[in-house]
Amino acid sequence: MRSIGVTQFTYFRWRKEFGGLKIDQVKRLKDIEKENERLRKAVSDLTLEKLILREAASGTEGLRQQNF
């Protein structure tokens, strides 16, 4: 473990997580996790934008009713 420069704890954690996977499978898993994080952020951003637009639209309706 010293030869790869990680602690024993890190080594065993990695072994537990990736022990049965081949190198190409680990790379694919990491790519999928990265894409998943990107998509989660996109959904979060769109949800926030939707809430802001809904709030703005409800405020606009209140102004329209006051004008009549």
FENDAUR-V851534 format. One line per field, one symbol per residue. psi: psi as a letter, one per 20 degrees, with the letter a starting at -180 (. if undefined). A space follows every 50 residues. Layout:
# FENDAUR-V851534
psi=???
This chain:
# FENDAUR-V851534
psi=hhhikqrhggghgghggjgjqrghhggggggghghggghgggggghgggg hghgghhhhghhhghhh.
